[in-house]
Amino acid sequence: VATWLSEAHLRHIQAHGSRDFPHECCGILLGTAKGDEKRVLRTVAMTNTHEDGHERRYLISPLEMLRVEKEARAEGLLILGTYHSHPNHPAVPSDYDREWAWPWYTYIILSVMGGIPAEMTAWTLLDDRSSFQEEPIHLMDAPPEAGS
Ligand SMILES: [Zn+2]
C-alpha cells in the first residue's frame, strides 16, 4: 500500500501541525483508492475535541466526521484515513493510535518539534489489528485542491 500526496497537501498538514502546536492537530484525508494505491485529493482540517488538553491524543467529533463523509460522497471521494501531529514526539504510532485505528485506512503522523514540522510517516493497521505497518508516502505532481 502506498499513499500519494501532492506538495500542497503536505504543506497543508505541516502548516496545521505548526499552527496547533503544542497541541495535536488532526484532519481527514479524502481521495481515491485503486488497488494498493491511495491518492489524497483533499485534506480537511478537523477540530481536536479530545478532553485531555489535546497534547497527546486526538479525537474527531462524530458530527464533523458525518459532514465530511457527506461532502466526500457528493464529490465521489473516499475517506482514505486521517492525519495527526505528534508535538515534540517522533512520528511513530502510540498505543492509543493503534487502539483507535481501523484496518485499511491510512494514518499519517507528523512529528512537530518545537513548532517546526519534522518527519512525516504513514501507517496502516494489520487486519488482525496486532500492529501498524509503515507505508511509503509518494509526492505527486498535480496539485489538486488543498482543502480547508
Ligand atoms: Zn498519535
Backbone and ligand atoms as CSV (ligand in chain L), in Angstrom:
chain,resi,resn,atom,element,x,y,z
A,1,VAL,N,N,0.849,-1.199,0.000
A,1,VAL,CA,C,0.000,0.000,0.000
A,1,VAL,C,C,0.879,1.241,0.000
A,2,ALA,N,N,0.539,2.186,-0.857
A,2,ALA,CA,C,1.283,3.439,-0.880
A,2,ALA,C,C,0.305,4.603,-0.916
A,3,THR,N,N,0.701,5.685,-0.295
A,3,THR,CA,C,-0.138,6.880,-0.278
A,3,THR,C,C,0.522,7.970,-1.095
A,4,TRP,N,N,-0.269,8.562,-1.973
A,4,TRP,CA,C,0.234,9.648,-2.818
A,4,TRP,C,C,-0.330,10.972,-2.328
A,5,LEU,N,N,0.570,11.926,-2.168
A,5,LEU,CA,C,0.192,13.247,-1.658
A,5,LEU,C,C,0.774,14.290,-2.585
A,6,SER,N,N,0.081,15.387,-2.784
A,6,SER,CA,C,0.704,16.487,-3.513
A,6,SER,C,C,1.469,17.349,-2.519
A,7,GLU,N,N,2.348,18.165,-3.059
A,7,GLU,CA,C,3.132,19.055,-2.212
A,7,GLU,C,C,2.217,20.008,-1.439
A,8,ALA,N,N,1.114,20.414,-2.087
A,8,ALA,CA,C,0.166,21.336,-1.438
A,8,ALA,C,C,-0.452,20.690,-0.196
A,9,HIS,N,N,-0.764,19.401,-0.294
A,9,HIS,CA,C,-1.348,18.711,0.856
A,9,HIS,C,C,-0.335,18.527,1.962
A,10,LEU,N,N,0.876,18.190,1.536
A,10,LEU,CA,C,1.963,18.042,2.504
A,10,LEU,C,C,2.114,19.342,3.304
A,11,ARG,N,N,2.136,20.448,2.584
A,11,ARG,CA,C,2.305,21.750,3.245
A,11,ARG,C,C,1.100,22.089,4.116
A,12,HIS,N,N,-0.082,21.690,3.670
A,12,HIS,CA,C,-1.296,21.948,4.445
A,12,HIS,C,C,-1.220,21.234,5.803
A,13,ILE,N,N,-0.779,19.974,5.784
A,13,ILE,CA,C,-0.673,19.202,7.024
A,13,ILE,C,C,0.418,19.805,7.918
A,14,GLN,N,N,1.531,20.187,7.310
A,14,GLN,CA,C,2.631,20.785,8.088
A,14,GLN,C,C,2.196,22.098,8.728
A,15,ALA,N,N,1.468,22.929,7.955
A,15,ALA,CA,C,1.022,24.225,8.472
A,15,ALA,C,C,0.048,24.020,9.633
A,16,HIS,N,N,-0.829,23.017,9.491
A,16,HIS,CA,C,-1.792,22.732,10.553
A,16,HIS,C,C,-1.075,22.272,11.823
A,17,GLY,N,N,-0.067,21.426,11.652
A,17,GLY,CA,C,0.708,20.930,12.791
A,17,GLY,C,C,1.426,22.043,13.524
A,18,SER,N,N,1.977,22.996,12.782
A,18,SER,CA,C,2.670,24.132,13.397
A,18,SER,C,C,1.683,25.036,14.109
A,19,ARG,N,N,0.553,25.286,13.439
A,19,ARG,CA,C,-0.447,26.219,13.968
A,19,ARG,C,C,-0.992,25.728,15.306
A,20,ASP,N,N,-1.235,24.430,15.423
A,20,ASP,CA,C,-1.858,23.889,16.632
A,20,ASP,C,C,-0.847,23.515,17.710
A,21,PHE,N,N,0.434,23.583,17.392
A,21,PHE,CA,C,1.467,23.267,18.359
A,21,PHE,C,C,1.279,24.144,19.600
A,22,PRO,N,N,1.434,23.657,20.844
A,22,PRO,CA,C,1.888,22.317,21.241
A,22,PRO,C,C,0.772,21.276,21.342
A,23,HIS,N,N,-0.387,21.580,20.762
A,23,HIS,CA,C,-1.459,20.584,20.778
A,23,HIS,C,C,-1.369,19.708,19.533
A,24,GLU,N,N,-2.024,18.563,19.603
A,24,GLU,CA,C,-2.095,17.695,18.429
A,24,GLU,C,C,-3.129,18.245,17.477
A,25,CYS,N,N,-2.781,18.314,16.219
A,25,CYS,CA,C,-3.792,18.662,15.225
A,25,CYS,C,C,-4.290,17.369,14.600
A,26,CYS,N,N,-5.447,17.415,13.969
A,26,CYS,CA,C,-5.908,16.233,13.257
A,26,CYS,C,C,-6.753,16.642,12.069
A,27,GLY,N,N,-6.872,15.750,11.119
A,27,GLY,CA,C,-7.649,16.026,9.920
A,27,GLY,C,C,-7.929,14.746,9.166
A,28,ILE,N,N,-8.669,14.889,8.088
A,28,ILE,CA,C,-9.118,13.730,7.329
A,28,ILE,C,C,-8.555,13.791,5.913
A,29,LEU,N,N,-8.204,12.635,5.393
A,29,LEU,CA,C,-7.676,12.514,4.032
A,29,LEU,C,C,-8.777,11.987,3.125
A,30,LEU,N,N,-9.102,12.746,2.083
A,30,LEU,CA,C,-10.091,12.303,1.107
A,30,LEU,C,C,-9.405,12.069,-0.222
A,31,GLY,N,N,-9.898,11.095,-0.970
A,31,GLY,CA,C,-9.295,10.863,-2.278
A,31,GLY,C,C,-9.833,9.607,-2.916
A,32,THR,N,N,-8.986,8.970,-3.715
A,32,THR,CA,C,-9.407,7.768,-4.429
A,32,THR,C,C,-8.454,6.627,-4.100
A,33,ALA,N,N,-8.945,5.412,-4.225
A,33,ALA,CA,C,-8.117,4.233,-3.969
A,33,ALA,C,C,-8.273,3.276,-5.137
A,34,LYS,N,N,-7.134,2.825,-5.652
A,34,LYS,CA,C,-7.152,1.864,-6.754
A,34,LYS,C,C,-6.126,0.804,-6.412
A,35,GLY,N,N,-6.595,-0.412,-6.157
A,35,GLY,CA,C,-5.667,-1.456,-5.757
A,35,GLY,C,C,-4.941,-1.042,-4.498
A,36,ASP,N,N,-3.629,-1.024,-4.565
A,36,ASP,CA,C,-2.829,-0.682,-3.389
A,36,ASP,C,C,-2.435,0.790,-3.346
A,37,GLU,N,N,-2.938,1.568,-4.296
A,37,GLU,CA,C,-2.535,2.968,-4.368
A,37,GLU,C,C,-3.654,3.869,-3.850
A,38,LYS,N,N,-3.300,4.716,-2.900
A,38,LYS,CA,C,-4.277,5.695,-2.428
A,38,LYS,C,C,-3.796,7.079,-2.828
A,39,ARG,N,N,-4.697,7.845,-3.423
A,39,ARG,CA,C,-4.346,9.195,-3.823
A,39,ARG,C,C,-5.143,10.197,-3.012
A,40,VAL,N,N,-4.443,11.030,-2.290
A,40,VAL,CA,C,-5.111,12.052,-1.487
A,40,VAL,C,C,-5.421,13.239,-2.391
A,41,LEU,N,N,-6.693,13.600,-2.470
A,41,LEU,CA,C,-7.089,14.728,-3.320
A,41,LEU,C,C,-7.583,15.897,-2.489
A,42,ARG,N,N,-7.817,15.641,-1.212
A,42,ARG,CA,C,-8.249,16.730,-0.354
A,42,ARG,C,C,-7.852,16.411,1.085
A,43,THR,N,N,-7.350,17.423,1.803
A,43,THR,CA,C,-7.096,17.269,3.231
A,43,THR,C,C,-8.038,18.221,3.949
A,44,VAL,N,N,-8.738,17.721,4.944
A,44,VAL,CA,C,-9.715,18.540,5.664
A,44,VAL,C,C,-9.284,18.647,7.124
A,45,ALA,N,N,-9.002,19.867,7.549
A,45,ALA,CA,C,-8.597,20.089,8.938
A,45,ALA,C,C,-9.793,19.889,9.860
A,46,MET,N,N,-9.581,19.176,10.958
A,46,MET,CA,C,-10.639,18.917,11.928
A,46,MET,C,C,-10.275,19.595,13.245
A,47,THR,N,N,-11.280,19.758,14.090
A,47,THR,CA,C,-11.024,20.272,15.427
A,47,THR,C,C,-10.707,19.088,16.325
A,48,ASN,N,N,-9.634,19.201,17.072
A,48,ASN,CA,C,-9.309,18.145,18.028
A,48,ASN,C,C,-10.187,18.318,19.255
A,49,THR,N,N,-11.105,17.373,19.473
A,49,THR,CA,C,-12.061,17.528,20.572
A,49,THR,C,C,-11.691,16.682,21.784
A,50,HIS,N,N,-10.492,16.123,21.787
A,50,HIS,CA,C,-10.127,15.307,22.940
A,50,HIS,C,C,-10.023,16.163,24.192
A,51,GLU,N,N,-10.487,15.610,25.324
A,51,GLU,CA,C,-10.572,16.418,26.554
A,51,GLU,C,C,-9.233,16.596,27.256
A,52,ASP,N,N,-8.280,15.740,27.010
A,52,ASP,CA,C,-7.024,15.780,27.763
A,52,ASP,C,C,-6.055,16.849,27.272
A,53,GLY,N,N,-6.572,18.033,26.981
A,53,GLY,CA,C,-5.686,19.108,26.562
A,53,GLY,C,C,-5.099,18.882,25.185
A,54,HIS,N,N,-5.497,17.846,24.514
A,54,HIS,CA,C,-5.123,17.537,23.123
A,54,HIS,C,C,-3.629,17.414,22.918
A,55,GLU,N,N,-2.880,17.212,23.986
A,55,GLU,CA,C,-1.445,17.231,23.753
A,55,GLU,C,C,-0.918,15.908,23.240
A,56,ARG,N,N,-1.505,14.816,23.662
A,56,ARG,CA,C,-1.005,13.525,23.218
A,56,ARG,C,C,-2.073,12.706,22.525
A,57,ARG,N,N,-3.253,13.260,22.393
A,57,ARG,CA,C,-4.339,12.476,21.823
A,57,ARG,C,C,-5.189,13.320,20.921
A,58,TYR,N,N,-5.865,12.667,20.041
A,58,TYR,CA,C,-6.786,13.424,19.213
A,58,TYR,C,C,-8.085,12.660,19.081
A,59,LEU,N,N,-9.136,13.406,18.853
A,59,LEU,CA,C,-10.452,12.816,18.698
A,59,LEU,C,C,-11.204,13.702,17.721
A,60,ILE,N,N,-11.772,13.096,16.714
A,60,ILE,CA,C,-12.530,13.851,15.723
A,60,ILE,C,C,-14.001,13.738,16.091
A,61,SER,N,N,-14.690,14.850,16.126
A,61,SER,CA,C,-16.090,14.810,16.554
A,61,SER,C,C,-16.932,14.074,15.514
A,62,PRO,N,N,-17.856,13.220,15.984
A,62,PRO,CA,C,-18.689,12.426,15.066
A,62,PRO,C,C,-19.492,13.323,14.123
A,63,LEU,N,N,-19.900,14.482,14.608
A,63,LEU,CA,C,-20.675,15.403,13.765
A,63,LEU,C,C,-19.848,15.911,12.598
A,64,GLU,N,N,-18.611,16.336,12.914
A,64,GLU,CA,C,-17.719,16.822,11.866
A,64,GLU,C,C,-17.433,15.702,10.863
A,65,MET,N,N,-17.241,14.503,11.395
A,65,MET,CA,C,-16.949,13.333,10.570
A,65,MET,C,C,-18.109,13.078,9.603
A,66,LEU,N,N,-19.319,13.192,10.109
A,66,LEU,CA,C,-20.513,12.969,9.304
A,66,LEU,C,C,-20.586,13.975,8.162
A,67,ARG,N,N,-20.263,15.239,8.491
A,67,ARG,CA,C,-20.294,16.298,7.492
A,67,ARG,C,C,-19.286,16.004,6.376
A,68,VAL,N,N,-18.085,15.588,6.790
A,68,VAL,CA,C,-17.047,15.297,5.796
A,68,VAL,C,C,-17.435,14.092,4.946
A,69,GLU,N,N,-18.049,13.086,5.587
A,69,GLU,CA,C,-18.479,11.904,4.837
A,69,GLU,C,C,-19.468,12.288,3.744
A,70,LYS,N,N,-20.390,13.179,4.103
A,70,LYS,CA,C,-21.397,13.647,3.141
A,70,LYS,C,C,-20.734,14.380,1.984
A,71,GLU,N,N,-19.824,15.295,2.335
A,71,GLU,CA,C,-19.107,16.060,1.304
A,71,GLU,C,C,-18.351,15.123,0.374
A,72,ALA,N,N,-17.681,14.144,0.985
A,72,ALA,CA,C,-16.877,13.209,0.198
A,72,ALA,C,C,-17.766,12.459,-0.780
A,73,ARG,N,N,-18.890,11.977,-0.299
A,73,ARG,CA,C,-19.792,11.210,-1.150
A,73,ARG,C,C,-20.270,12.074,-2.317
A,74,ALA,N,N,-20.601,13.330,-2.007
A,74,ALA,CA,C,-21.089,14.230,-3.044
A,74,ALA,C,C,-20.022,14.461,-4.117
A,75,GLU,N,N,-18.755,14.431,-3.702
A,75,GLU,CA,C,-17.668,14.673,-4.650
A,75,GLU,C,C,-17.123,13.379,-5.247
A,76,GLY,N,N,-17.699,12.249,-4.856
A,76,GLY,CA,C,-17.219,10.967,-5.365
A,76,GLY,C,C,-15.868,10.566,-4.794
A,77,LEU,N,N,-15.555,11.052,-3.583
A,77,LEU,CA,C,-14.273,10.717,-2.957
A,77,LEU,C,C,-14.494,9.770,-1.780
A,78,LEU,N,N,-13.431,9.046,-1.437
A,78,LEU,CA,C,-13.464,8.150,-0.287
A,78,LEU,C,C,-12.721,8.784,0.876
A,79,ILE,N,N,-13.090,8.398,2.086
A,79,ILE,CA,C,-12.249,8.734,3.233
A,79,ILE,C,C,-11.110,7.715,3.253
A,80,LEU,N,N,-9.895,8.207,3.041
A,80,LEU,CA,C,-8.734,7.310,2.956
A,80,LEU,C,C,-8.085,7.093,4.307
A,81,GLY,N,N,-8.310,8.018,5.226
A,81,GLY,CA,C,-7.677,7.903,6.537
A,81,GLY,C,C,-7.628,9.253,7.214
A,82,THR,N,N,-6.715,9.382,8.144
A,82,THR,CA,C,-6.592,10.641,8.882
A,82,THR,C,C,-5.119,11.046,8.959
A,83,TYR,N,N,-4.907,12.289,9.347
A,83,TYR,CA,C,-3.550,12.706,9.723
A,83,TYR,C,C,-3.632,13.328,11.111
A,84,HIS,N,N,-2.560,13.253,11.853
A,84,HIS,CA,C,-2.472,13.991,13.113
A,84,HIS,C,C,-1.017,14.245,13.434
A,85,SER,N,N,-0.801,15.168,14.362
A,85,SER,CA,C,0.574,15.546,14.683
A,85,SER,C,C,0.992,14.947,16.017
A,86,HIS,N,N,2.296,14.779,16.176
A,86,HIS,CA,C,2.883,14.391,17.460
A,86,HIS,C,C,3.799,15.528,17.904
A,87,PRO,N,N,3.282,16.432,18.769
A,87,PRO,CA,C,4.113,17.554,19.221
A,87,PRO,C,C,5.280,17.067,20.090
A,88,ASN,N,N,6.480,17.463,19.709
A,88,ASN,CA,C,7.697,17.089,20.430
A,88,ASN,C,C,7.806,15.587,20.658
A,89,HIS,N,N,7.436,14.830,19.663
A,89,HIS,CA,C,7.416,13.375,19.786
A,89,HIS,C,C,7.650,12.801,18.393
A,90,PRO,N,N,8.333,11.655,18.290
A,90,PRO,CA,C,8.594,11.100,16.957
A,90,PRO,C,C,7.317,10.693,16.214
A,91,ALA,N,N,7.420,10.565,14.910
A,91,ALA,CA,C,6.279,10.226,14.050
A,91,ALA,C,C,6.043,8.722,14.047
A,92,VAL,N,N,5.819,8.180,15.241
A,92,VAL,CA,C,5.603,6.745,15.422
A,92,VAL,C,C,4.269,6.569,16.139
A,93,PRO,N,N,3.426,5.630,15.687
A,93,PRO,CA,C,2.101,5.498,16.314
A,93,PRO,C,C,2.197,5.126,17.793
A,94,SER,N,N,1.323,5.700,18.590
A,94,SER,CA,C,1.267,5.374,20.009
A,94,SER,C,C,0.298,4.210,20.210
A,95,ASP,N,N,0.267,3.655,21.418
A,95,ASP,CA,C,-0.704,2.591,21.725
A,95,ASP,C,C,-2.123,3.106,21.519
A,96,TYR,N,N,-2.299,4.370,21.899
A,96,TYR,CA,C,-3.615,4.997,21.722
A,96,TYR,C,C,-4.003,5.005,20.244
A,97,ASP,N,N,-3.049,5.364,19.398
A,97,ASP,CA,C,-3.316,5.402,17.953
A,97,ASP,C,C,-3.763,4.029,17.452
A,98,ARG,N,N,-3.092,2.992,17.929
A,98,ARG,CA,C,-3.408,1.635,17.461
A,98,ARG,C,C,-4.791,1.215,17.963
A,99,GLU,N,N,-5.059,1.549,19.216
A,99,GLU,CA,C,-6.338,1.193,19.826
A,99,GLU,C,C,-7.522,1.749,19.034
A,100,TRP,N,N,-7.335,2.963,18.495
A,100,TRP,CA,C,-8.446,3.639,17.835
A,100,TRP,C,C,-8.430,3.505,16.321
A,101,ALA,N,N,-7.485,2.757,15.805
A,101,ALA,CA,C,-7.354,2.657,14.353
A,101,ALA,C,C,-8.196,1.516,13.802
A,102,TRP,N,N,-8.496,1.615,12.510
A,102,TRP,CA,C,-9.204,0.568,11.789
A,102,TRP,C,C,-8.335,0.085,10.651
A,103,PRO,N,N,-8.460,-1.214,10.311
A,103,PRO,CA,C,-7.704,-1.710,9.156
A,103,PRO,C,C,-8.086,-0.942,7.882
A,104,TRP,N,N,-7.243,-1.003,6.912
A,104,TRP,CA,C,-7.365,-0.403,5.582
A,104,TRP,C,C,-7.017,1.084,5.563
A,105,TYR,N,N,-7.472,1.864,6.529
A,105,TYR,CA,C,-7.247,3.307,6.495
A,105,TYR,C,C,-5.764,3.646,6.641
A,106,THR,N,N,-5.404,4.783,6.080
A,106,THR,CA,C,-4.039,5.274,6.198
A,106,THR,C,C,-3.977,6.310,7.314
A,107,TYR,N,N,-2.993,6.155,8.184
A,107,TYR,CA,C,-2.807,7.105,9.278
A,107,TYR,C,C,-1.489,7.831,9.065
A,108,ILE,N,N,-1.590,9.105,8.754
A,108,ILE,CA,C,-0.386,9.907,8.576
A,108,ILE,C,C,-0.054,10.576,9.900
A,109,ILE,N,N,1.193,10.474,10.298
A,109,ILE,CA,C,1.636,11.107,11.542
A,109,ILE,C,C,2.759,12.077,11.221
A,110,LEU,N,N,2.608,13.302,11.715
A,110,LEU,CA,C,3.623,14.330,11.513
A,110,LEU,C,C,4.236,14.685,12.859
A,111,SER,N,N,5.534,14.539,12.948
A,111,SER,CA,C,6.232,14.986,14.142
A,111,SER,C,C,6.441,16.502,14.042
A,112,VAL,N,N,6.110,17.226,15.114
A,112,VAL,CA,C,6.334,18.681,15.143
A,112,VAL,C,C,7.222,18.987,16.340
A,113,MET,N,N,8.466,19.372,16.061
A,113,MET,CA,C,9.433,19.597,17.136
A,113,MET,C,C,9.583,21.093,17.392
A,114,GLY,N,N,9.160,21.519,18.571
A,114,GLY,CA,C,9.270,22.934,18.923
A,114,GLY,C,C,8.512,23.839,17.959
A,115,GLY,N,N,7.439,23.320,17.379
A,115,GLY,CA,C,6.629,24.126,16.465
A,115,GLY,C,C,7.023,23.991,15.010
A,116,ILE,N,N,8.150,23.301,14.746
A,116,ILE,CA,C,8.632,23.138,13.371
A,116,ILE,C,C,8.286,21.732,12.876
A,117,PRO,N,N,7.619,21.632,11.705
A,117,PRO,CA,C,7.283,20.309,11.169
A,117,PRO,C,C,8.546,19.488,10.909
A,118,ALA,N,N,8.538,18.247,11.378
A,118,ALA,CA,C,9.690,17.364,11.172
A,118,ALA,C,C,9.243,16.167,10.331
A,119,GLU,N,N,9.585,14.980,10.772
A,119,GLU,CA,C,9.327,13.788,9.961
A,119,GLU,C,C,7.829,13.508,9.798
A,120,MET,N,N,7.460,13.022,8.598
A,120,MET,CA,C,6.088,12.596,8.352
A,120,MET,C,C,6.094,11.140,7.910
A,121,THR,N,N,5.232,10.330,8.529
A,121,THR,CA,C,5.161,8.913,8.190
A,121,THR,C,C,3.710,8.519,7.936
A,122,ALA,N,N,3.506,7.376,7.287
A,122,ALA,CA,C,2.155,6.865,7.035
A,122,ALA,C,C,2.090,5.409,7.476
A,123,TRP,N,N,0.944,5.023,8.025
A,123,TRP,CA,C,0.808,3.689,8.614
A,123,TRP,C,C,-0.549,3.093,8.268
A,124,THR,N,N,-0.559,1.755,8.144
A,124,THR,CA,C,-1.849,1.050,8.078
A,124,THR,C,C,-1.826,-0.047,9.133
A,125,LEU,N,N,-3.005,-0.313,9.678
A,125,LEU,CA,C,-3.136,-1.341,10.702
A,125,LEU,C,C,-3.260,-2.693,10.016
A,126,LEU,N,N,-2.584,-3.710,10.542
A,126,LEU,CA,C,-2.740,-5.056,10.002
A,126,LEU,C,C,-4.174,-5.527,10.254
A,127,ASP,N,N,-4.648,-6.441,9.407
A,127,ASP,CA,C,-6.040,-6.882,9.514
A,127,ASP,C,C,-6.357,-7.481,10.883
A,128,ASP,N,N,-5.383,-8.096,11.516
A,128,ASP,CA,C,-5.652,-8.672,12.842
A,128,ASP,C,C,-5.438,-7.627,13.954
A,129,ARG,N,N,-5.208,-6.380,13.574
A,129,ARG,CA,C,-5.079,-5.245,14.486
A,129,ARG,C,C,-3.878,-5.355,15.419
A,130,SER,N,N,-2.971,-6.316,15.170
A,130,SER,CA,C,-1.870,-6.528,16.105
A,130,SER,C,C,-0.845,-5.408,16.046
A,131,SER,N,N,-0.621,-4.842,14.872
A,131,SER,CA,C,0.363,-3.768,14.795
A,131,SER,C,C,0.182,-2.940,13.528
A,132,PHE,N,N,0.878,-1.824,13.529
A,132,PHE,CA,C,0.886,-0.955,12.365
A,132,PHE,C,C,2.020,-1.353,11.429
A,133,GLN,N,N,1.788,-1.116,10.157
A,133,GLN,CA,C,2.833,-1.316,9.178
A,133,GLN,C,C,3.085,0.030,8.514
A,134,GLU,N,N,4.354,0.403,8.400
A,134,GLU,CA,C,4.636,1.683,7.763
A,134,GLU,C,C,4.456,1.542,6.259
A,135,GLU,N,N,3.910,2.562,5.642
A,135,GLU,CA,C,3.768,2.544,4.193
A,135,GLU,C,C,4.389,3.804,3.607
A,136,PRO,N,N,4.878,3.705,2.357
A,136,PRO,CA,C,5.559,4.870,1.788
A,136,PRO,C,C,4.595,6.004,1.453
A,137,ILE,N,N,5.092,7.226,1.562
A,137,ILE,CA,C,4.371,8.410,1.087
A,137,ILE,C,C,5.078,8.871,-0.184
A,138,HIS,N,N,4.343,8.985,-1.267
A,138,HIS,CA,C,4.911,9.491,-2.514
A,138,HIS,C,C,4.331,10.861,-2.801
A,139,LEU,N,N,5.158,11.709,-3.369
A,139,LEU,CA,C,4.656,13.021,-3.779
A,139,LEU,C,C,4.199,12.952,-5.220
A,140,MET,N,N,3.020,13.509,-5.485
A,140,MET,CA,C,2.568,13.557,-6.879
A,140,MET,C,C,2.594,15.000,-7.363
A,141,ASP,N,N,2.658,15.124,-8.690
A,141,ASP,CA,C,2.878,16.443,-9.283
A,141,ASP,C,C,1.664,17.350,-9.235
A,142,ALA,N,N,0.571,16.864,-9.831
A,142,ALA,CA,C,-0.598,17.741,-9.975
A,142,ALA,C,C,-1.111,18.172,-8.607
A,143,PRO,N,N,-1.075,19.444,-8.320
A,143,PRO,CA,C,-1.579,19.886,-7.030
A,143,PRO,C,C,-3.091,20.127,-7.082
A,144,PRO,N,N,-3.894,19.146,-6.632
A,144,PRO,CA,C,-5.339,19.365,-6.604
A,144,PRO,C,C,-5.692,20.339,-5.471
A,145,GLU,N,N,-6.947,20.535,-5.278
A,145,GLU,CA,C,-7.427,21.451,-4.240
A,145,GLU,C,C,-6.797,21.076,-2.885
A,146,ALA,N,N,-6.245,22.064,-2.213
A,146,ALA,CA,C,-5.505,21.766,-0.997
A,146,ALA,C,C,-6.396,21.656,0.229
A,147,GLY,N,N,-7.659,21.931,0.101
A,147,GLY,CA,C,-8.563,21.753,1.239
A,147,GLY,C,C,-8.648,22.968,2.119
A,148,SER,N,N,-9.354,22.804,3.226
A,148,SER,CA,C,-9.665,23.983,4.039
A,148,SER,C,C,-8.882,23.966,5.318
L,1,ZN,ZN,ZN,-0.648,9.708,17.636
